[in-house]
Amino acid sequence: MTTERPSPPLQAGERETLRGFLDFHRATLAMKCDGLSDDDLRRRSMPPSTLTLLGLVRHMAEVERTWFRKVINGEDVPLVWSDEGDYQVAYDASGSTRSEAFAAWQAEVEHSRRVEREAESLDVTGYQPRWGEEVSLRLVMNHLCHEYARHNGHADFLREGIDGVTGA
């Protein structure tokens, strides 16, 4: 499997630029996982960390679900891997497979894209209970870019440790 990574637009409006960067970062995470077996994707970085590429994919499914569906769209849905709202559960990919994790992540990405497309503007708001504040779709899209960028940095190191592949 080879992931195609779209380039963000060089000249576009704010919304199209945010969409472009978010899709760029989503594709980067998928690229970091290309060509690896389930065992490779579950390989831990270094003790005491339990971080894995598959754990990152599962975590980002939870992040997409929470910010777009729960916060912006106001859906009352549990997390993908924890009915108790424990985000750490997603990082434990020891019993997970590529197909299970990627299916959940890709489904959440599609939900996120739908929520964003249907929003009237970037000024649409939703309630973020952890912060006790209303937040805009603009903030959510920027926050997701930040989340992916952080975790794609982790993915760089994880991938290099698995087979020496660097860059994206």
Helices and strands as residue ranges (DSSP letters): H 14-33, H 38-41, H 53-64, I 65-72, G 87-91, H 98-118, E 125-128, E 133-136, H 137-163
